[in-house]
Amino acid sequence: MASLLRGAAFITGAGSGIGQYTAYALASHGVRQLALCDIRPEVLEDTSSELRKRHGDDVQILNLEMDTSKEDSVNSALNDTIKTFSRLDIAVNNAGIGGTPKPTAESDFDDWQRVMSVNLHGVWLCQRAQIRQMLKQEPLLPPPRGGRGVIVNVASMLGLVASSPKTPACAYTASKHGVVGLTRTDGVTYASQGIRINAMCPGYVATPLLKSATASGVMAAEIAKVPQGRLGDMEEIADSIVYLVSPMSSFMTGATLAVDGGYTAQ
């Protein structure tokens, strides 16, 4: 059976959570060259070890320390990726932070800037470097199914709706709305040049942090609003990202895909 995916992939926030499971999913569907990026380089070894356990020497892995909020760090990581793999076919901009969940009147400007620098500025810096590279290369597969490259920006369902007044997150919500706007604009701008850009908008997902909050009752009322009545699995988000970077979604660009158990459909 032919593999669904091919080429070289670049994933930010790959040391844990959705980024880690995205690396596993991409490799499972045929990607054999993976640049794994995280601001904490030590956590990348867990992802790398699991990939080698599953795929052995068949997979080529490049671990990169990268701060998405720093232009030089982003450009250096992209340059190292191209030096190693010669091209970039799939990019998943997943790195992000939650910040302090407060309403605007009670928020601190430093926290606002920190969230924006990672969640929005960081995605823009990564996407700019990725687009610049993709514009230089020829497609691995011919159009219309193929193109110069595919980018997925991991936003949030809070990039589509407001956060609850009971769990206000003004900076996080604004940053994720910004990611959706960036995705739509660049998705349209570069569509004719063979680059597809879409946004993944996960709902409440069973990351270690959220499971802990649920156990303590902090988020229990919010999760009860999910029509499917549960947290999403990280594998479910990763599988949806596979769809967005695959030829199966070749007529999608500038789009948002909500994978949230029905939360934003209410």
SVG drawing of the C-alpha trace seen along z (x, -y; Angstrom):
<svg xmlns="http://www.w3.org/2000/svg" viewBox="-26 -47 49 49">
<polyline fill="none" stroke="black" stroke-width="0.4" points="0.0,0.0 1.4,-3.4 2.1,-5.9 -0.2,-8.8 2.6,-11.3 6.1,-12.0 8.9,-14.6 10.4,-16.5 8.4,-17.8 9.1,-20.6 7.1,-20.6 7.3,-23.1 6.5,-22.2 7.4,-18.6 8.6,-17.6 5.2,-17.0 1.5,-17.1 -0.1,-17.6 3.3,-18.3 4.7,-15.0 1.7,-13.0 1.8,-14.8 5.3,-13.6 4.2,-10.1 1.3,-10.4 3.3,-11.9 5.9,-9.2 3.2,-6.5 1.8,-7.8 5.1,-7.9 7.2,-11.0 10.7,-9.8 12.5,-13.2 11.4,-15.1 12.8,-18.3 11.6,-18.4 11.7,-21.8 11.2,-22.8 12.4,-25.6 13.3,-22.7 15.7,-20.5 15.9,-17.9 12.2,-16.9 12.8,-16.1 14.6,-13.0 11.4,-11.3 9.8,-12.0 12.9,-10.9 13.3,-7.7 9.7,-6.7 10.0,-7.4 13.2,-5.2 11.5,-2.5 8.6,-2.4 10.5,-3.0 14.2,-2.2 16.8,-3.5 14.0,-4.2 13.4,-7.6 15.8,-10.5 15.4,-12.9 16.8,-16.4 16.3,-17.7 16.4,-21.5 16.3,-23.9 14.2,-26.8 12.5,-29.8 9.5,-30.6 9.4,-34.2 13.0,-34.9 13.6,-35.7 17.2,-34.5 16.3,-31.3 13.5,-30.5 15.6,-31.3 18.5,-29.2 16.2,-26.2 14.8,-26.4 18.3,-26.8 19.5,-23.7 16.4,-21.8 17.1,-22.7 20.8,-21.9 19.9,-18.4 16.9,-17.5 17.3,-19.9 13.6,-20.9 10.5,-21.4 7.2,-19.8 5.2,-19.9 5.2,-22.4 3.1,-22.2 3.3,-25.3 2.1,-24.0 4.2,-25.7 2.1,-27.9 1.5,-28.9 -1.7,-29.5 -0.6,-32.5 -2.5,-33.6 -6.2,-33.2 -7.6,-36.6 -10.0,-39.1 -8.6,-42.2 -9.0,-44.6 -7.0,-42.2 -4.4,-41.3 -0.7,-42.2 0.9,-43.7 4.0,-41.6 1.8,-38.4 -0.1,-39.8 3.2,-40.4 4.6,-37.0 1.5,-35.2 1.4,-37.2 5.2,-36.8 4.9,-33.0 1.3,-32.3 1.0,-34.9 4.4,-36.5 6.0,-33.0 3.6,-31.5 4.2,-34.4 7.9,-34.1 7.8,-30.4 5.3,-30.7 7.3,-33.5 10.5,-31.4 8.6,-28.3 6.9,-30.1 10.2,-31.6 11.7,-28.1 8.7,-26.5 8.6,-29.2 12.1,-28.1 11.3,-24.4 9.4,-22.3 6.5,-20.1 7.1,-16.5 3.7,-15.6 2.2,-17.4 -0.9,-19.7 -3.7,-19.7 -3.0,-17.2 0.6,-18.2 2.2,-21.6 5.3,-23.3 4.4,-22.7 1.7,-22.6 1.5,-24.5 -0.8,-23.8 -1.1,-26.4 -2.4,-25.0 -4.8,-27.6 -7.7,-26.7 -11.4,-26.6 -10.8,-29.9 -9.6,-31.2 -13.3,-30.9 -15.3,-31.7 -14.9,-33.7 -13.5,-32.2 -16.1,-31.6 -16.6,-34.4 -15.9,-31.8 -12.5,-31.0 -11.5,-34.2 -8.4,-34.1 -8.2,-37.4 -4.6,-37.1 -4.8,-33.5 -8.1,-34.0 -6.9,-37.1 -3.7,-35.4 -5.5,-32.4 -8.0,-34.6 -4.8,-36.2 -3.5,-32.9 -6.8,-32.2 -6.6,-35.6 -3.0,-35.0 -3.9,-31.6 -6.8,-32.9 -4.8,-35.8 -1.7,-33.9 -3.7,-30.8 -5.3,-33.0 -2.2,-34.9 0.0,-31.9 -2.7,-29.5 -1.8,-30.3 1.9,-29.6 1.3,-26.0 1.4,-26.5 -1.5,-25.5 -2.0,-27.0 -4.8,-25.9 -5.5,-26.1 -6.3,-23.3 -8.6,-24.4 -8.6,-21.8 -11.1,-21.9 -10.4,-20.6 -7.8,-17.9 -6.5,-15.4 -3.1,-16.9 -1.5,-16.2 -2.1,-19.8 -5.8,-19.8 -6.4,-16.4 -5.0,-17.7 -7.2,-20.8 -10.2,-18.5 -9.4,-16.3 -9.3,-19.3 -12.6,-20.6 -11.2,-23.8 -12.4,-22.9 -15.1,-20.4 -18.0,-22.8 -16.4,-23.8 -15.8,-20.3 -19.4,-19.4 -20.4,-21.8 -18.7,-19.6 -21.6,-17.9 -19.6,-14.6 -19.2,-14.7 -15.4,-14.1 -12.0,-15.4 -10.4,-14.8 -7.4,-12.5 -4.1,-13.9 -4.1,-11.2 -7.4,-12.5 -5.9,-16.0 -2.7,-14.5 -4.8,-12.4 -6.7,-15.5 -3.4,-17.3 -2.4,-14.4 -5.5,-15.0 -4.7,-18.7 -1.2,-18.1 -2.2,-15.2 -3.4,-15.2 -6.8,-14.3 -7.3,-18.0 -5.8,-19.4 -8.8,-21.8 -8.5,-23.4 -6.5,-26.5 -7.1,-29.4 -9.5,-27.2 -10.1,-26.4 -10.8,-22.8 -12.5,-22.7 -11.9,-19.4 -13.7,-20.1 -16.4,-17.5 -19.0,-20.0 -18.2,-22.8 -18.1,-25.6 -21.2,-24.3 -23.5,-25.3"/>
</svg>
